[in-house]
Amino acid sequence: MSCADIFGPICRADFDYFPQIMSFTVNFGLQTCDCSHVGDNCDANTGQCICPPNTMGERCDRCAPNHWGHDITTGCKECGCNALGSVAQQCNVNTGCCTCRDNFRGEKCNECQIGFRDFPQCIQCQCNVAGSDRETCDLERRVCGCADRTGKCSCKVNVVGDHCDQCKVETFGLSVQNPLGCSKCYCYGLSHSCTEAQGLIRMWLTLRQEQTVLPLVDKSNTLETRSGVSFQHPEILAHSDLVRPVLSEPYYWKLPEQFRGSMITAYGGQLKYAVYYEARDETGPSSYEPQVIIKGGPNHNMIMTRHTPGLQIGQLTRHQLDMTEHEWKFADGRSMTREDFMDILFYVDYILIKASHGNVMRHSRISEITLTVAEEGRPTKESEKAHQIEKCECPLGYSGLSCEECASGFYRLRSGSLAPAPASRVPTAAGMGSCVVCQCSGHSSTCDPDTSICQDCQDNTEGDRCERCAPGFYGVVRGFHDDCKPCACPLLNPQNNFSPTCVAEGFDDYRCTACPEGYEGKHCERCATGYHGNPLQPGGLCEECKCSPWGSLPGPCDPVTGQCRCRGGTSGRACDQCMERHVCGPAGIIYCKSISVTHIKVVSS
């Protein structure tokens, strides 16, 4: 008996219209379908269970091949895997996702994988990962997408080329870490042309073996103490109860002298350290203070700060801060430009790392402090090649990687100083000062780049500007090779040059100023009174007259021969020889003939 026999044509029509309707219950001697596994869907005449679409198995509990998503009433859906892009037509029976070949992606493998173009060919893109927009890249696979048909890649701001593999003009150093791709040439505003410096490796500035204690300072670096600081290898400790009477929070570790000065080559490197904080609570007066503070710049008045996430009470945390401008801020929160960052690196006055964190501090510890800088060398496993450092084409008078130094023959003219000569270019960094040519009167090509004092004066000159003749020379310094002539006092040979100094008189004459005792004259050319000799004769000297006090007459000796004026009865150059028949001595000179015979006493035997 059928439904129509019981309920008439309307029932039959309704059943035919709802073929998936739940099986009916027969109250007039009929049986209920046993088809709960297919949503009670059965044949109305035979009671045989009807499987939903695209299913298989005795209980219709599996999807047919190349189908997925089994449902007891709606059946299974077709996988629809793309024949070219998928490994097989069968998809995942739960998700419907197809297994794609290497160059394809998407649920149905009907798209090209990132890094490929022109579906269904899916030709590989040739995009440079470092220069391509990160939004178009899979950095784990190191591939980037490109435009269909043209294959052109989407470049970062400072990158050009169909493959994003070239830095724009006036930029350098293509880098995957740089969100702009390449850095703008800064060169302190002295040049717009630069390349990435070659032949440099990364080296580490670290604490020296004897630097076992670091000072603690306040946030402005005005107060300093070592109270409460101790060393417990490999960490430096700060005991808060001993620090608190001297410094209030926040207080900072101050890095030693090797972390100060010119830090141009720290650009692109990293500041690394490990810290540990012990406190009662996670949040305290120091929690929202900058983790790192760096002060510097040509005028020593620029401060940049860095906040770091992940600080935790009671847990050692390691930090690696990139030394580029992208995450650093001014003290007032303003973002930094590359120019700002480089200005601070021109001269770093100090680096501070926070030593207080949380509430009710007990102690803090710091260790593993390093700052990577660059220097010349060959890359090794320990020292990798340095990147992101500019090598500028500097104008006349400037040198250094970023034109930050004065070239040989030039010195830095500070702001407010009067320039003796105009500089070829003026740097943009406030307070840096321009480099002007050394003022050495034409007698030296080098001077101290900071003090401007001339070095290695040539052509017998001396002075801060090589502006006067050296001792032993005379003349007017006017910038010529022969400005300073040797003094002849009275001759040029060393044996007859008796004055070490002289001064110019007029334009072509001089006067010896240090004739030794016994010499006189404008050029020490004659012997003084009481001396004799001929200084004008090679090897000639002025020697003191050594006349006998009893044998010579008063007055000087002959100025040339040295012959003294002898009294009667004496002879010799010094009049110190008694002539025959004379008795000579301090008491006088007696001629023997004048002695009376009567005064002679004859002693007989």
VODOKE-374341 format. One record per residue (C-alpha): residue in one letter; residue number from 1; y, z, x. Coordinates in steps of 0.1 Angstrom, whole numbers, plus 5000, padded with zeros to 4 digits. Layout:
N
- type  seq  yy  zz  xx
- A  NUM  Y  Z  X
...
***
This chain:
605
- type  seq  yy  zz  xx
- M  1  5000  5000  5000
- S  2  5034  4990  5014
- C  3  5069  5004  5011
- A  4  5077  4975  4988
- D  5  5048  4984  4965
- I  6  5062  5019  4962
- F  7  5100  5015  4963
- G  8  5104  4979  4954
- P  9  5123  4950  4971
- I  10  5153  4971  4981
- C  11  5132  4994  5003
- R  12  5117  4964  5020
- A  13  5150  4949  5026
- D  14  5164  4981  5040
- F  15  5135  4986  5064
- D  16  5138  4950  5076
- Y  17  5175  4956  5082
- F  18  5169  4987  5102
- P  19  5139  4979  5123
- Q  20  5145  5009  5146
- I  21  5147  5034  5117
- M  22  5126  5064  5122
- S  23  5091  5060  5106
- F  24  5088  5071  5070
- T  25  5067  5099  5056
- V  26  5043  5089  5031
- N  27  5041  5113  5001
- F  28  5019  5090  4981
- G  29  4988  5090  5003
- L  30  5004  5072  5033
- Q  31  5003  5084  5070
- T  32  5032  5092  5094
- C  33  5036  5070  5126
- D  34  5026  5089  5158
- C  35  5054  5073  5179
- S  36  5077  5101  5190
- H  37  5076  5087  5225
- V  38  5095  5056  5213
- G  39  5118  5073  5189
- D  40  5093  5072  5160
- N  41  5097  5034  5159
- C  42  5065  5018  5145
- D  43  5054  4987  5125
- A  44  5060  4995  5088
- N  45  5027  4977  5078
- T  46  5003  4987  5105
- G  47  5019  5019  5119
- Q  48  5016  5006  5154
- C  49  5042  5019  5178
- I  50  5069  4994  5188
- C  51  5081  4996  5224
- P  52  5119  4994  5230
- P  53  5131  4963  5248
- N  54  5121  4957  5284
- T  55  5097  4985  5287
- M  56  5060  4986  5296
- G  57  5030  5008  5298
- E  58  5006  5022  5272
- R  59  5033  5046  5261
- C  60  5062  5023  5268
- D  61  5074  5049  5294
- R  62  5083  5025  5322
- C  63  5109  4998  5326
- A  64  5097  4963  5330
- P  65  5102  4947  5365
- N  66  5139  4941  5374
- H  67  5151  4966  5348
- W  68  5164  5001  5348
- G  69  5176  5031  5327
- H  70  5146  5038  5305
- D  71  5156  5051  5270
- I  72  5131  5057  5242
- T  73  5151  5039  5217
- T  74  5173  5014  5235
- G  75  5147  5005  5262
- C  76  5158  4993  5297
- K  77  5187  4973  5309
- E  78  5184  4943  5332
- C  79  5192  4950  5369
- G  80  5212  4919  5374
- C  81  5210  4921  5412
- N  82  5227  4891  5428
- A  83  5201  4869  5443
- L  84  5221  4862  5475
- G  85  5235  4897  5481
- S  86  5205  4919  5473
- V  87  5173  4925  5492
- A  88  5153  4924  5460
- Q  89  5158  4919  5422
- Q  90  5146  4953  5415
- C  91  5173  4979  5413
- N  92  5172  5017  5414
- V  93  5155  5027  5381
- N  94  5178  5056  5376
- T  95  5212  5043  5387
- G  96  5208  5005  5384
- C  97  5222  5001  5419
- C  98  5208  4972  5438
- T  99  5198  4973  5475
- C  100  5223  4951  5493
- R  101  5220  4930  5524
- D  102  5242  4940  5554
- N  103  5271  4918  5545
- F  104  5272  4927  5508
- R  105  5281  4956  5486
- G  106  5287  4967  5450
- E  107  5263  4979  5423
- K  108  5249  4944  5419
- C  109  5255  4933  5455
- N  110  5280  4908  5441
- E  111  5308  4916  5465
- C  112  5313  4911  5503
- Q  113  5309  4943  5523
- I  114  5341  4956  5539
- G  115  5346  4935  5570
- F  116  5333  4903  5554
- R  117  5350  4876  5532
- D  118  5344  4847  5509
- F  119  5316  4858  5486
- P  120  5288  4847  5485
- Q  121  5290  4834  5521
- C  122  5304  4867  5533
- I  123  5317  4856  5566
- Q  124  5325  4884  5590
- C  125  5362  4893  5594
- Q  126  5377  4895  5629
- C  127  5401  4923  5623
- N  128  5410  4947  5650
- V  129  5403  4982  5638
- A  130  5431  4998  5658
- G  131  5457  4975  5643
- S  132  5445  4971  5607
- D  133  5457  4991  5577
- R  134  5434  5021  5573
- E  135  5432  5014  5536
- T  136  5413  4982  5543
- C  137  5389  4997  5569
- D  138  5356  5016  5571
- L  139  5363  5037  5602
- E  140  5328  5050  5604
- R  141  5315  5014  5607
- R  142  5346  5004  5626
- V  143  5352  4973  5604
- C  144  5381  4962  5583
- G  145  5385  4938  5554
- C  146  5404  4906  5554
- A  147  5417  4880  5529
- D  148  5394  4855  5513
- R  149  5397  4819  5526
- T  150  5423  4827  5553
- G  151  5405  4856  5569
- K  152  5439  4872  5576
- C  153  5439  4909  5581
- S  154  5463  4936  5567
- C  155  5481  4950  5597
- K  156  5498  4983  5604
- V  157  5536  4985  5605
- N  158  5540  4977  5642
- V  159  5511  4952  5645
- V  160  5511  4914  5641
- G  161  5486  4886  5644
- D  162  5460  4872  5620
- H  163  5435  4897  5634
- C  164  5460  4926  5638
- D  165  5454  4927  5675
- Q  166  5489  4924  5689
- C  167  5518  4948  5691
- K  168  5551  4937  5677
- V  169  5579  4929  5702
- E  170  5594  4961  5716
- T  171  5563  4981  5708
- F  172  5532  4990  5729
- G  173  5499  5008  5730
- L  174  5477  4996  5702
- S  175  5458  5027  5690
- V  176  5435  5035  5661
- Q  177  5449  5070  5660
- N  178  5485  5057  5656
- P  179  5493  5053  5619
- L  180  5518  5027  5629
- G  181  5493  5009  5652
- C  182  5517  5006  5681
- S  183  5545  5029  5694
- K  184  5580  5017  5696
- C  185  5594  5013  5732
- Y  186  5618  5041  5736
- C  187  5628  5040  5773
- Y  188  5655  5065  5764
- G  189  5675  5037  5749
- L  190  5679  5019  5783
- S  191  5655  4991  5776
- H  192  5636  4976  5747
- S  193  5609  4960  5768
- C  194  5578  4979  5777
- T  195  5540  4978  5780
- E  196  5513  5004  5780
- A  197  5511  5020  5815
- Q  198  5480  5011  5835
- G  199  5462  5029  5862
- L  200  5467  5064  5846
- I  201  5440  5089  5837
- R  202  5442  5121  5816
- M  203  5442  5154  5836
- W  204  5444  5190  5824
- L  205  5471  5216  5829
- T  206  5453  5249  5827
- L  207  5459  5286  5836
- R  208  5455  5293  5873
- Q  209  5429  5318  5884
- E  210  5455  5345  5891
- Q  211  5472  5340  5857
- T  212  5452  5366  5838
- V  213  5481  5379  5818
- L  214  5506  5360  5796
- P  215  5539  5374  5785
- L  216  5546  5380  5748
- V  217  5580  5369  5734
- D  218  5597  5369  5700
- K  219  5601  5337  5681
- S  220  5634  5328  5698
- N  221  5622  5337  5733
- T  222  5649  5363  5738
- L  223  5627  5394  5742
- E  224  5597  5395  5765
- T  225  5570  5421  5773
- R  226  5536  5424  5789
- S  227  5530  5458  5773
- G  228  5497  5459  5756
- V  229  5485  5427  5772
- S  230  5452  5428  5791
- F  231  5425  5404  5804
- Q  232  5389  5404  5793
- H  233  5372  5374  5807
- P  234  5377  5347  5795
- E  235  5403  5359  5770
- I  236  5438  5374  5772
- L  237  5442  5402  5747
- A  238  5473  5416  5729
- H  239  5469  5451  5715
- S  240  5493  5452  5685
- D  241  5499  5490  5685
- L  242  5512  5487  5721
- V  243  5532  5456  5714
- R  244  5548  5467  5682
- P  245  5573  5492  5697
- V  246  5588  5463  5718
- L  247  5584  5432  5696
- S  248  5583  5428  5658
- E  249  5562  5401  5642
- P  250  5560  5372  5647
- Y  251  5554  5372  5684
- Y  252  5540  5345  5706
- W  253  5522  5339  5739
- K  254  5545  5321  5764
- L  255  5527  5296  5786
- P  256  5534  5298  5824
- E  257  5556  5275  5846
- Q  258  5531  5246  5850
- F  259  5536  5239  5813
- R  260  5573  5234  5818
- G  261  5595  5207  5832
- S  262  5592  5169  5827
- M  263  5563  5163  5804
- I  264  5568  5126  5797
- T  265  5531  5119  5804
- A  266  5519  5145  5779
- Y  267  5527  5119  5752
- G  268  5494  5108  5736
- G  269  5475  5138  5750
- Q  270  5465  5170  5734
- L  271  5474  5207  5735
- K  272  5442  5227  5731
- Y  273  5436  5264  5728
- A  274  5413  5290  5710
- V  275  5427  5320  5692
- Y  276  5412  5351  5675
- Y  277  5432  5374  5651
- E  278  5421  5409  5640
- A  279  5440  5422  5610
- R  280  5435  5441  5578
- D  281  5445  5413  5555
- E  282  5446  5375  5557
- T  283  5482  5372  5547
- G  284  5511  5389  5564
- P  285  5546  5384  5578
- S  286  5534  5361  5605
- S  287  5511  5339  5584
- Y  288  5537  5314  5574
- E  289  5553  5311  5608
- P  290  5548  5280  5630
- Q  291  5516  5282  5651
- V  292  5532  5264  5681
- I  293  5569  5262  5692
- I  294  5582  5239  5719
- K  295  5618  5239  5732
- G  296  5633  5213  5755
- G  297  5654  5182  5757
- P  298  5681  5170  5782
- N  299  5705  5196  5767
- H  300  5677  5223  5764
- N  301  5686  5227  5727
- M  302  5658  5209  5707
- I  303  5630  5228  5691
- M  304  5599  5214  5674
- T  305  5572  5233  5656
- R  306  5536  5228  5644
- H  307  5518  5245  5616
- T  308  5480  5244  5618
- P  309  5455  5250  5590
- G  310  5423  5269  5593
- L  311  5434  5301  5608
- Q  312  5411  5329  5598
- I  313  5411  5366  5603
- G  314  5381  5378  5624
- Q  315  5370  5344  5634
- L  316  5376  5324  5667
- T  317  5392  5291  5658
- R  318  5397  5262  5682
- H  319  5427  5239  5679
- Q  320  5435  5204  5692
- L  321  5471  5193  5686
- D  322  5479  5157  5692
- M  323  5510  5153  5714
- T  324  5526  5126  5693
- E  325  5554  5130  5668
- H  326  5534  5125  5636
- E  327  5525  5161  5627
- W  328  5554  5179  5644
- K  329  5586  5191  5627
- F  330  5620  5203  5636
- A  331  5626  5240  5631
- D  332  5643  5232  5598
- G  333  5613  5212  5586
- R  334  5627  5177  5592
- S  335  5602  5151  5604
- M  336  5604  5140  5640
- T  337  5607  5104  5652
- R  338  5592  5092  5684
- E  339  5626  5093  5700
- D  340  5630  5129  5691
- F  341  5596  5138  5705
- M  342  5603  5120  5738
- D  343  5637  5137  5741
- I  344  5620  5171  5741
- L  345  5593  5159  5766
- F  346  5622  5148  5790
- Y  347  5623  5185  5799
- V  348  5602  5212  5783
- D  349  5617  5247  5786
- Y  350  5588  5266  5771
- I  351  5557  5264  5749
- L  352  5549  5293  5726
- I  353  5516  5299  5708
- K  354  5515  5324  5679
- A  355  5499  5357  5688
- S  356  5503  5375  5655
- H  357  5488  5365  5622
- G  358  5478  5383  5590
- N  359  5488  5418  5578
- V  360  5486  5450  5598
- M  361  5476  5433  5630
- R  362  5452  5451  5653
- H  363  5448  5427  5682
- S  364  5447  5390  5690
- R  365  5431  5369  5718
- I  366  5437  5335  5733
- S  367  5417  5314  5757
- E  368  5408  5278  5766
- I  369  5444  5267  5770
- T  370  5449  5232  5783
- L  371  5475  5204  5780
- T  372  5464  5169  5789
- V  373  5489  5149  5809
- A  374  5486  5116  5828
- E  375  5486  5108  5865
- E  376  5475  5079  5886
- G  377  5437  5076  5892
- R  378  5405  5059  5883
- P  379  5387  5069  5850
- T  380  5356  5090  5853
- K  381  5334  5108  5828
- E  382  5356  5138  5831
- S  383  5390  5120  5832
- E  384  5393  5092  5807
- K  385  5419  5064  5808
- A  386  5453  5075  5795
- H  387  5467  5056  5766
- Q  388  5500  5055  5746
- I  389  5522  5060  5776
- E  390  5550  5034  5780
- K  391  5559  5015  5812
- C  392  5595  5003  5807
- E  393  5614  4975  5823
- C  394  5643  4996  5835
- P  395  5678  4984  5842
- L  396  5695  4987  5875
- G  397  5698  5023  5886
- Y  398  5668  5037  5866
- S  399  5632  5043  5873
- G  400  5602  5062  5860
- L  401  5577  5053  5833
- S  402  5603  5057  5806
- C  403  5634  5051  5828
- E  404  5638  5089  5828
- E  405  5646  5091  5865
- C  406  5674  5077  5887
- A  407  5663  5050  5911
- S  408  5667  5054  5948
- G  409  5704  5050  5957
- F  410  5716  5064  5923
- Y  411  5723  5099  5910
- R  412  5726  5114  5875
- L  413  5761  5118  5863
- R  414  5761  5146  5837
- S  415  5781  5145  5805
- G  416  5818  5152  5811
- S  417  5818  5143  5848
- L  418  5842  5116  5860
- A  419  5822  5085  5870
- P  420  5832  5070  5904
- A  421  5815  5038  5893
- P  422  5803  5026  5859
- A  423  5766  5029  5850
- S  424  5747  4997  5842
- R  425  5734  5013  5810
- V  426  5738  5047  5793
- P  427  5708  5065  5778
- T  428  5708  5074  5742
- A  429  5694  5110  5747
- A  430  5723  5134  5744
- G  431  5730  5152  5776
- M  432  5707  5131  5797
- G  433  5735  5116  5817
- S  434  5737  5081  5832
- C  435  5726  5070  5867
- V  436  5754  5057  5889
- V  437  5753  5044  5925
- C  438  5754  5069  5953
- Q  439  5789  5073  5968
- C  440  5781  5074  6005
- S  441  5810  5055  6020
- G  442  5788  5026  6028
- H  443  5767  5046  6054
- S  444  5737  5056  6033
- S  445  5717  5041  6005
- T  446  5702  5073  5992
- C  447  5715  5106  5977
- D  448  5700  5136  5959
- P  449  5695  5124  5923
- D  450  5708  5157  5909
- T  451  5735  5169  5933
- S  452  5747  5134  5944
- I  453  5748  5147  5981
- C  454  5742  5118  6004
- Q  455  5710  5118  6025
- D  456  5703  5104  6059
- C  457  5739  5093  6067
- Q  458  5738  5064  6092
- D  459  5762  5049  6118
- N  460  5771  5083  6133
- T  461  5786  5097  6100
- E  462  5781  5130  6082
- G  463  5793  5149  6051
- D  464  5783  5150  6014
- R  465  5796  5115  6011
- C  466  5791  5104  6047
- E  467  5828  5104  6048
- R  468  5835  5116  6083
- C  469  5823  5109  6118
- A  470  5796  5131  6132
- P  471  5804  5154  6162
- G  472  5809  5133  6193
- F  473  5823  5103  6174
- Y  474  5857  5093  6162
- G  475  5872  5068  6139
- V  476  5883  5063  6103
- V  477  5854  5058  6079
- R  478  5860  5027  6059
- G  479  5824  5014  6052
- F  480  5818  4994  6083
- H  481  5790  4997  6108
- D  482  5813  5005  6137
- D  483  5835  5030  6119
- C  484  5826  5058  6142
- K  485  5827  5052  6179
- P  486  5814  5076  6205
- C  487  5838  5099  6223
- A  488  5840  5094  6260
- C  489  5850  5128  6274
- P  490  5857  5113  6299
- L  491  5827  5090  6302
- L  492  5800  5080  6278
- N  493  5770  5088  6300
- P  494  5757  5123  6291
- Q  495  5763  5137  6326
- N  496  5800  5130  6323
- N  497  5806  5136  6286
- F  498  5818  5172  6286
- S  499  5831  5176  6251
- P  500  5807  5175  6221
- T  501  5835  5168  6197
- C  502  5867  5149  6194
- V  503  5892  5138  6168
- A  504  5908  5105  6160
- E  505  5945  5101  6170
- G  506  5959  5070  6153
- F  507  5936  5041  6146
- D  508  5921  5035  6180
- D  509  5925  5066  6201
- Y  510  5910  5101  6202
- R  511  5913  5135  6217
- C  512  5885  5156  6230
- T  513  5885  5189  6213
- A  514  5860  5210  6232
- C  515  5865  5205  6269
- P  516  5846  5233  6287
- E  517  5863  5257  6310
- G  518  5874  5240  6342
- Y  519  5882  5207  6325
- E  520  5915  5195  6310
- G  521  5933  5164  6299
- K  522  5931  5145  6266
- H  523  5896  5132  6275
- C  524  5885  5161  6298
- E  525  5893  5136  6326
- R  526  5905  5161  6352
- C  527  5898  5195  6366
- A  528  5918  5224  6356
- T  529  5938  5246  6380
- G  530  5913  5266  6400
- Y  531  5886  5239  6398
- H  532  5879  5208  6418
- G  533  5859  5176  6414
- N  534  5862  5142  6398
- P  535  5849  5140  6362
- L  536  5857  5103  6361
- Q  537  5832  5096  6388
- P  538  5796  5092  6375
- G  539  5778  5125  6381
- G  540  5811  5142  6390
- L  541  5818  5178  6379
- C  542  5845  5203  6379
- E  543  5835  5232  6400
- E  544  5854  5265  6405
- C  545  5874  5269  6437
- K  546  5857  5296  6457
- C  547  5884  5304  6483
- S  548  5880  5334  6505
- P  549  5903  5362  6493
- W  550  5911  5372  6528
- G  551  5909  5338  6545
- S  552  5929  5316  6522
- L  553  5965  5315  6511
- P  554  5974  5321  6475
- G  555  5972  5291  6452
- P  556  5945  5266  6440
- C  557  5923  5246  6461
- D  558  5926  5208  6464
- P  559  5917  5195  6429
- V  560  5895  5168  6443
- T  561  5880  5180  6475
- G  562  5880  5217  6468
- Q  563  5896  5225  6502
- C  564  5913  5258  6501
- R  565  5946  5265  6520
- C  566  5935  5286  6550
- R  567  5954  5313  6568
- G  568  5958  5311  6605
- G  569  5926  5320  6623
- T  570  5903  5308  6595
- S  571  5886  5276  6587
- G  572  5861  5260  6564
- R  573  5863  5247  6529
- A  574  5866  5281  6515
- C  575  5885  5295  6545
- D  576  5858  5320  6550
- Q  577  5850  5312  6586
- C  578  5868  5331  6614
- M  579  5881  5310  6643
- E  580  5873  5318  6679
- R  581  5892  5347  6695
- H  582  5900  5361  6660
- V  583  5887  5391  6641
- C  584  5886  5384  6604
- G  585  5880  5407  6574
- P  586  5895  5422  6543
- A  587  5918  5443  6565
- G  588  5934  5411  6579
- I  589  5931  5385  6606
- I  590  5938  5396  6642
- Y  591  5942  5373  6671
- C  592  5923  5389  6701
- K  593  5950  5381  6727
- S  594  5974  5405  6712
- I  595  5952  5435  6720
- S  596  5968  5458  6747
- V  597  5945  5466  6778
- T  598  5959  5501  6779
- H  599  5942  5508  6747
- I  600  5908  5501  6762
- K  601  5891  5532  6774
- V  602  5867  5526  6803
- V  603  5838  5548  6804
- S  604  5823  5552  6839
- S  605  5790  5565  6849
***
